[in-house]
């Protein structure tokens, strides 16, 4: 056998043994599930090959993605500090009745392209996407080029004093002519919940030093304090629609990460009445989201938040997936309500300005198939993913679903 091939095989075996030795600390993904999938991948289980191939392709692209930070904006927030995240509220437009257009007025569901003049939002979304991809690719390949590059991104956003983002969302989703801080902007940072799991995977590598990991912990502790003690955070915690749901996801994930498990549990327990009982009708309708001009989108969006919240709640021993009020209000009812419309069995009569998209519903259905052990949900997922099922990244995050 060629020496190079032998060396490669031995390297893979060593990588597998190193990664098997530790279990990552995760909250949105299940560490035992990932360890089992990883074991199957390293043992050559061909069922996972398409997903690993696709993930590696995405990661190879992510490695080459140029680093972006909050320092690249030319417009400053009211603080005058570039390190503060800044974005504009996407559904607000110049008032045509005013010469200067100020203050802006709301056109729900219509995105003002002016938001792109401030790059922080797009740059933060890219940070979330790249780091999550690279961390998962490292876990399933053992290739440290992925963990090393992810570490560079994390240093740029969380560690390096020259480029890092301040741990707040004070100036997110600003409205021209209404120069006040808004709790709604916290929504822009919702995927910090998934970055926390990425950090958990990266801590299996040597790409982040002990000192750097301490700095990450300190950043998130400060962020948790701001999320829970600022007027912005308190306002968003009281939001009754998807903003409130995503705030709960965002804040509880950070709470779990920084060791505030009981505080996270308080959020989960409150969600039974505050989110599920209030947001759903006994039939599964979501009144707050149905009132929007992108009603189909926002019903899926809010359900996605609640499914994530229920996943996080399992870390504190709280079962939101199966929680139901005496009159039958539940997350499952919310999902069941949408399925006949996805199957074209019923016509959606609420306002949906843009074309219908089923990606979120498909992923929710895939998760529901496992959570509720019900094949009907898997059929919904299969309907919309068809031949792409085995290359979908969810295969590597949650395993292969079969009945």
C-alpha positions as CSV (number, residue, x, y, z in Angstrom):
1,X,0.0,0.0,0.0
2,X,1.2,3.5,-0.9
3,X,2.9,5.2,2.2
4,X,0.9,8.4,1.6
5,X,-2.4,6.4,1.8
6,X,-1.3,4.6,4.9
7,X,-0.3,7.9,6.5
8,X,-3.8,9.4,5.6
9,X,-5.6,6.4,7.1
10,X,-3.6,6.6,10.3
11,X,-4.2,10.4,10.5
12,X,-7.9,9.8,10.2
13,X,-7.8,7.2,12.9
14,X,-5.9,9.5,15.2
15,X,-8.3,12.4,14.5
16,X,-11.2,10.1,15.4
17,X,-9.6,9.0,18.6
18,X,-8.9,12.6,19.7
19,X,-12.4,13.8,18.9
20,X,-14.0,10.8,20.6
21,X,-12.1,11.5,23.8
22,X,-14.2,14.6,24.6
23,X,-17.8,15.5,24.5
24,X,-18.6,19.0,23.4
25,X,-20.7,21.3,25.6
26,X,-23.7,22.1,23.5
27,X,-27.2,23.5,24.0
28,X,-29.1,23.6,20.7
29,X,-27.5,20.4,19.4
30,X,-27.3,17.2,21.4
31,X,-23.7,16.2,22.2
32,X,-24.5,12.5,22.4
33,X,-26.2,12.6,19.0
34,X,-23.3,14.4,17.4
35,X,-20.8,12.0,19.0
36,X,-22.7,9.0,17.6
37,X,-22.9,10.6,14.1
38,X,-19.2,11.4,14.3
39,X,-18.4,7.8,15.2
40,X,-20.5,6.6,12.2
41,X,-18.8,9.1,9.9
42,X,-15.3,8.0,10.9
43,X,-16.2,4.4,10.6
44,X,-17.2,5.0,7.0
45,X,-21.0,4.9,7.2
46,X,-21.9,5.8,3.6
47,X,-25.3,7.2,4.6
48,X,-23.6,10.3,5.9
49,X,-21.2,10.8,3.0
50,X,-23.4,13.2,1.0
51,X,-23.9,15.5,4.0
52,X,-20.2,15.5,4.9
53,X,-19.3,16.2,1.3
54,X,-21.7,19.1,1.1
55,X,-20.5,20.4,4.5
56,X,-16.9,20.2,3.4
57,X,-17.7,22.1,0.2
58,X,-19.4,24.8,2.2
59,X,-16.5,24.9,4.7
60,X,-13.9,25.2,1.9
61,X,-15.8,28.2,0.7
62,X,-16.1,29.6,4.2
63,X,-12.3,29.3,4.7
64,X,-11.8,31.7,1.8
65,X,-14.5,34.2,3.0
66,X,-13.0,37.6,3.8
67,X,-13.2,38.6,7.4
68,X,-15.7,41.4,8.1
69,X,-16.3,43.3,11.3
70,X,-18.4,46.1,12.9
71,X,-15.5,48.5,12.1
72,X,-16.4,48.7,8.4
73,X,-19.3,51.0,8.7
74,X,-19.0,54.6,7.8
75,X,-22.1,55.8,9.6
76,X,-21.6,55.9,13.4
77,X,-24.2,55.0,16.0
78,X,-25.3,57.7,18.5
79,X,-22.6,56.6,20.9
80,X,-19.9,57.6,18.4
81,X,-18.3,54.2,18.9
82,X,-17.8,52.0,15.9
83,X,-17.6,48.9,18.1
84,X,-21.4,49.3,18.8
85,X,-23.5,47.4,16.4
86,X,-25.7,49.5,14.2
87,X,-28.5,48.6,11.8
88,X,-31.7,50.2,10.4
89,X,-35.2,48.8,10.8
90,X,-36.0,47.0,7.6
91,X,-39.7,48.0,7.1
92,X,-39.4,51.7,7.7
93,X,-39.4,54.2,4.8
94,X,-39.1,58.0,4.2
95,X,-42.4,59.8,4.8
96,X,-43.4,61.2,1.3
97,X,-45.4,64.0,3.0
98,X,-42.2,65.4,4.6
99,X,-39.5,67.3,2.7
100,X,-36.7,65.4,4.5
101,X,-38.8,62.2,4.8
102,X,-38.4,62.3,8.6
103,X,-39.5,60.6,10.7
104,X,-39.7,57.4,8.7
105,X,-43.0,55.5,8.5
106,X,-43.6,51.8,8.6
107,X,-44.5,49.7,5.6
108,X,-44.8,46.2,7.1
109,X,-43.2,43.5,4.9
110,X,-41.6,46.0,2.4
111,X,-37.8,46.0,2.9
112,X,-36.2,49.4,2.4
113,X,-32.9,48.7,0.5
114,X,-31.4,51.7,2.4
115,X,-30.6,49.2,5.2
116,X,-27.7,47.9,3.2
117,X,-25.9,51.3,3.6
118,X,-24.9,50.1,7.0
119,X,-23.1,46.8,6.7
120,X,-23.2,45.6,10.3
121,X,-26.3,43.4,10.0
122,X,-25.1,41.6,6.9
123,X,-21.6,41.3,8.3
124,X,-23.0,39.8,11.6
125,X,-25.2,37.3,9.6
126,X,-22.1,36.3,7.7
127,X,-20.2,35.8,10.9
128,X,-22.9,33.5,12.3
129,X,-23.0,31.5,9.0
130,X,-19.3,31.1,8.6
131,X,-18.4,30.2,12.2
132,X,-21.2,27.6,12.4
133,X,-20.2,26.0,9.1
134,X,-16.5,25.9,10.0
135,X,-17.0,24.6,13.5
136,X,-19.3,21.7,12.3
137,X,-16.8,20.9,9.5
138,X,-14.0,20.7,12.0
139,X,-16.0,18.3,14.2
140,X,-16.7,15.9,11.3
141,X,-13.3,16.1,9.5
142,X,-10.8,16.9,12.3
143,X,-9.2,19.4,9.8
144,X,-7.8,22.2,11.8
145,X,-7.8,24.6,8.9
146,X,-11.5,24.9,9.7
147,X,-11.2,25.5,13.4
148,X,-8.3,27.8,12.9
149,X,-10.3,30.0,10.5
150,X,-13.3,29.9,12.7
151,X,-11.1,31.1,15.6
152,X,-10.0,34.1,13.5
153,X,-13.6,35.1,13.0
154,X,-14.3,34.8,16.7
155,X,-11.3,36.8,17.6
156,X,-12.5,39.5,15.2
157,X,-16.0,39.8,16.6
158,X,-15.6,38.9,20.3
159,X,-11.9,39.0,21.4
160,X,-9.7,41.5,19.6
161,X,-10.0,45.0,21.2
162,X,-9.3,46.6,17.8
163,X,-12.3,45.0,16.0
164,X,-14.6,43.3,18.4
165,X,-18.3,44.2,18.8
166,X,-19.4,45.7,22.1
167,X,-21.6,43.2,23.9
168,X,-24.9,45.0,23.3
169,X,-27.5,45.6,20.6
170,X,-28.3,49.2,21.7
171,X,-28.4,50.7,18.2
172,X,-29.9,47.8,16.2
173,X,-32.9,48.4,14.0
174,X,-32.8,52.2,14.3
175,X,-35.5,54.3,12.7
176,X,-34.5,57.5,10.8
177,X,-35.9,60.6,12.6
178,X,-36.7,58.5,15.7
179,X,-33.3,58.4,17.3
180,X,-34.1,56.2,20.3
181,X,-32.8,52.9,21.3
182,X,-35.2,50.0,20.5
183,X,-35.6,46.6,22.1
184,X,-36.7,45.2,18.7
185,X,-33.1,45.4,17.5
186,X,-32.1,42.5,19.7
187,X,-33.6,40.2,17.1
188,X,-30.6,40.9,14.9
189,X,-28.4,39.1,17.3
190,X,-30.6,36.0,17.7
191,X,-28.0,33.6,16.1
192,X,-25.6,34.2,18.9
193,X,-27.5,31.2,20.3
194,X,-26.1,29.0,17.6
195,X,-22.6,30.5,17.8
196,X,-22.5,29.3,21.4
197,X,-22.7,25.7,20.1
198,X,-20.0,26.5,17.5
199,X,-17.7,27.6,20.4
200,X,-18.5,24.4,22.1
201,X,-17.3,22.4,19.1
202,X,-14.2,24.6,18.6
203,X,-13.2,24.0,22.2
204,X,-12.3,20.5,21.2
205,X,-9.5,22.0,19.1
206,X,-6.4,23.9,19.9
207,X,-7.4,26.9,17.8
208,X,-8.5,29.0,20.7
209,X,-6.2,29.4,23.7
210,X,-7.3,29.1,27.3
211,X,-7.0,32.8,27.7
212,X,-9.1,33.4,24.6
213,X,-11.8,31.1,25.8
214,X,-11.9,33.0,29.1
215,X,-12.3,36.2,27.1
216,X,-15.2,34.7,25.2
217,X,-16.9,33.7,28.5
218,X,-16.4,37.3,29.8
219,X,-17.9,38.8,26.6
220,X,-21.0,36.6,26.9
221,X,-21.4,37.4,30.6
222,X,-21.4,41.1,29.8
223,X,-23.8,40.4,27.0
224,X,-26.1,38.5,29.3
225,X,-26.1,41.3,31.8
226,X,-27.1,43.8,29.0
227,X,-29.8,41.5,27.6
228,X,-31.4,41.1,31.0
229,X,-30.9,44.4,32.7
230,X,-31.1,47.0,29.9
231,X,-34.4,48.8,29.1
232,X,-33.9,47.4,25.6
233,X,-33.9,43.8,26.8
234,X,-36.7,44.3,29.2
235,X,-38.8,45.8,26.4
236,X,-38.1,42.8,24.1
237,X,-38.8,40.3,26.9
238,X,-42.3,41.7,27.0
239,X,-42.9,41.6,23.3
240,X,-45.8,39.3,22.6
241,X,-45.0,38.2,19.1
242,X,-42.0,36.5,17.5
243,X,-39.7,39.2,18.9
244,X,-40.5,37.9,22.4
245,X,-40.0,34.3,21.4
246,X,-36.6,35.0,19.8
247,X,-35.6,37.1,22.8
248,X,-36.2,34.0,25.0
249,X,-34.1,31.8,22.7
250,X,-31.3,34.4,22.6
251,X,-31.2,35.1,26.3
252,X,-31.7,31.6,27.6
253,X,-29.0,30.2,25.4
254,X,-26.5,32.8,26.7
255,X,-27.7,32.1,30.2
256,X,-27.0,28.4,29.8
257,X,-23.6,29.2,28.3
258,X,-22.5,31.5,31.2
259,X,-23.7,29.1,33.9
260,X,-27.1,30.8,34.7
261,X,-29.1,27.6,34.4
262,X,-31.8,28.6,36.9
263,X,-32.3,31.9,35.2
264,X,-32.7,30.1,31.9
265,X,-35.2,27.7,33.5
266,X,-37.2,30.7,34.7
267,X,-37.5,31.8,31.0
268,X,-38.5,28.3,29.9
269,X,-41.2,27.9,32.6
270,X,-42.6,31.4,31.9
271,X,-42.8,30.5,28.2
272,X,-45.6,28.0,28.9
273,X,-48.1,30.9,29.5
274,X,-46.2,33.9,28.1
275,X,-45.5,32.3,24.7
276,X,-47.5,29.1,24.1
277,X,-50.8,29.9,25.9
278,X,-50.8,33.4,24.6
279,X,-49.6,33.0,21.0
280,X,-51.6,30.1,19.9
281,X,-55.3,29.5,19.6
282,X,-56.7,26.0,20.4
283,X,-56.7,25.4,16.6
284,X,-53.0,26.4,16.3
285,X,-53.5,29.9,14.8
286,X,-50.9,32.6,15.7
287,X,-52.9,35.8,15.9
288,X,-49.8,38.1,16.3
289,X,-48.2,36.6,13.2
290,X,-51.3,36.3,11.1
291,X,-51.8,40.0,11.4
292,X,-48.6,40.7,9.5
293,X,-48.3,41.3,5.8
294,X,-45.9,38.4,5.6
295,X,-48.2,36.2,7.7
296,X,-47.0,32.8,6.3
297,X,-43.4,33.7,6.8
298,X,-43.9,34.9,10.4
299,X,-46.0,32.0,11.5
300,X,-43.0,29.7,10.5
301,X,-40.5,32.2,11.9
302,X,-42.2,32.2,15.4
303,X,-42.5,28.5,15.4
304,X,-38.9,28.1,14.6
305,X,-38.0,30.3,17.6
306,X,-40.3,28.2,19.9
307,X,-38.9,24.9,18.6
308,X,-35.4,26.2,19.4
309,X,-36.6,27.4,22.8
310,X,-38.0,23.9,23.5
311,X,-34.7,22.4,22.5
312,X,-32.8,24.6,24.9
313,X,-35.4,24.0,27.6
314,X,-34.4,20.3,27.7
315,X,-31.1,21.4,29.1
316,X,-33.0,22.5,32.2
317,X,-35.4,19.6,32.4
318,X,-38.4,21.6,31.0
319,X,-40.6,20.0,28.3
320,X,-42.1,22.7,26.1
321,X,-42.5,20.4,23.1
322,X,-45.3,18.5,24.8
323,X,-46.8,21.3,26.9
324,X,-50.4,22.0,26.3
325,X,-53.0,24.2,27.9
326,X,-56.2,22.7,29.2
327,X,-58.0,24.0,26.0
328,X,-55.3,22.5,23.7
329,X,-52.9,25.3,22.9
330,X,-49.5,23.9,22.0
331,X,-46.6,24.2,19.7
332,X,-47.6,21.0,18.0
333,X,-51.0,22.4,17.2
334,X,-49.2,25.4,15.7
335,X,-47.3,23.2,13.3
336,X,-50.3,21.1,12.5
337,X,-52.3,24.2,11.6
338,X,-49.8,25.1,8.8
339,X,-49.5,21.6,7.2
340,X,-52.8,21.6,5.3
341,X,-51.8,24.9,3.6
342,X,-48.3,23.5,2.7
343,X,-50.0,20.4,1.2
344,X,-52.4,22.7,-0.8
345,X,-55.3,21.1,0.9
346,X,-56.5,24.5,2.1
347,X,-56.0,28.0,0.7
348,X,-54.1,30.6,2.8
349,X,-56.3,33.6,3.0
350,X,-54.2,35.9,5.1
351,X,-51.8,38.5,3.6
352,X,-48.5,37.2,2.3
353,X,-46.9,39.9,0.2
354,X,-44.0,37.7,-1.0
355,X,-44.1,34.2,-2.5
356,X,-44.6,31.2,-0.2
357,X,-41.4,29.6,1.1
358,X,-41.5,26.2,2.9
359,X,-37.9,25.8,4.1
360,X,-38.6,26.6,7.8
361,X,-41.7,24.4,7.8
362,X,-39.7,21.5,6.3
363,X,-37.0,21.8,9.0
364,X,-39.6,22.1,11.7
365,X,-41.3,19.0,10.4
366,X,-38.1,17.1,10.3
367,X,-37.5,17.9,14.0
368,X,-41.1,17.2,14.9
369,X,-40.9,13.7,13.3
370,X,-38.2,12.9,15.9
371,X,-39.7,14.8,18.9
372,X,-43.2,13.3,18.4
373,X,-42.2,10.0,16.8
374,X,-44.7,10.6,14.0
375,X,-44.0,9.8,10.4
376,X,-46.5,12.3,9.0
377,X,-44.0,15.1,9.8
378,X,-41.2,13.3,8.0
379,X,-43.4,13.2,4.9
380,X,-43.7,16.9,4.9
381,X,-39.9,17.3,5.2
382,X,-39.4,14.8,2.3
383,X,-41.9,16.6,0.2
384,X,-39.9,19.8,0.2
385,X,-36.4,18.4,0.3
386,X,-36.9,15.5,-2.1
387,X,-33.5,14.3,-3.4
388,X,-31.5,16.7,-1.2
389,X,-32.4,15.0,2.1
390,X,-29.1,13.1,2.6
391,X,-26.9,16.1,1.8
392,X,-28.9,18.4,4.1
393,X,-26.8,19.6,7.0
394,X,-29.5,18.7,9.5
395,X,-28.4,15.0,8.9
396,X,-25.2,15.8,10.7
397,X,-26.9,17.9,13.4
398,X,-29.8,15.6,14.3
399,X,-29.1,12.3,12.6
400,X,-31.0,10.3,10.0
401,X,-34.7,10.0,10.6
402,X,-36.5,6.8,9.5
403,X,-39.7,5.0,10.5
